[in-house]
Amino acid sequence: MDRRKSSFQPLALTLTVLAALVRLVPHPPNFAPIGGVALFGGARLRGWQAYCVPLLAMLLTDPIRSRLEGGYSPFSWATPVIYGCFLINVFLGRLFLRDSSNPWRIASVAIAGSVQFYVLTNLFEWWHGITPYAHTVSGLIECYVAALPFFGRTLLADVFYSGVLFIAYALLSRRIALQHRSAT
């Protein structure tokens, strides 16, 4: 990593952590920042940080959210699949967004992240979950159709929070660079 990029690591880490904490603010179901956090972290954080920060955000905020929402168990049989999907988002960010600030590319990768989350979590729910869906092709289709409203909110959240994080990073890093130049 070149020196200029490494000098912005604290900024990227701060933005990632702050966005992850937004998860604790009341929000509509499935309109959370974690998908965007994972993409942004993958694109702008160093290797281990990119993968650990989204996971730590989930591990730390899941119990708090469950307490705020009535005390249900924060972890379930689906937790590894959900966390795994967010790690796929980190990978997508690392693979496609590391050297990009292109809004169309960011939006496209955010959409891809939402789609993989929708496909994998609902496939797992249909196969292993306690659902009324038969283990047939029509049962799988029924499961996916029933999850469309959740997918819509996840998609909007992933595009929104990815956009906010990448725009904030671009503006703040430019401002820091200008301040650094004027100070030297």
Secondary structure by P-SEA (a helix, b strand, c coil): ccaaaaaaaaaaaaaaaaaaacccccccccccaaaaaaaaaaacccaaaaaaaaaaaaaaaaaaaaaaaccccccccaaaaaaaaaaaaaaaaaacccccccaaaaaaaaaaaaaaaaaaaaaaaaacccccccccaaaaaaaaaaaaaaaaaaaaaaaaaaaaaaaaaaaaaaaaaaaaaaac
